[in-house]
């Protein structure tokens, strides 16, 4: 897998999608600063050297089921950075939390390619440094956690060096096995497990995920599988 770093770009995902459209092969693209980064559901996500932002791009068979890919990515990142499994949790379908506050997120985008192939880009953003004391925390609805709280020596280069081989291995396995091998790993880190949540307009209790990475929502009508897509999950506060 080719590895490339940019001092600044609009979005590593945008650059990586263009790379695949132009016939490029597997690529890991990082940037010190993003000026037009984005998250799920159209949210803006700008970053500087206080965060690690990178994208993994690769062409895959168009017929490959990508269900649960964001969860497998989350498990791989969490298991690499917190092998003891005690502090990083995963919030379906794409967020990483550290000690109850948001550490980062994952954004997966695709592009059609010739010859029954599909380009897949996995964007990952992780906060490295804690917010300064004077920072406005009101913009961080889910809180703000930083990797240096877990590992004071963490920086962008060393963190990416740890994650790159783990993600390469995960993607090779996912292409042949799908999400199922990560179902148990996700369960160990599931932030929403057995909690009251809202998924879209549906209210219920989260009961883990299926072998395809669907959230299993227990409602008055029974157990409802919810796929990621444009749906997000919100934890409901206790009354």
Secondary structure, 3 states (H helix, E strand, C coil): CEEEEECCECCHHHHHHHHHHCCCCCEEEEECCECCCECHHHCECCECCCEEEEEEEEEEECCCCCCCHHHHHHHHHHHHHCCCCCCEEEECCCEEEECCEEEEEEEEEEEEECCCEEEEEEEEEEECCCCCCCCCHHHCCCCCCCHHHHCCCCCHHHHHHHHHHHHHHHHHHHHHHCCHHHHHHHHHCECCCCCEEEECCEEEEEEEECCCCCEEEEECCEEEEECCCCCCEEECCCC
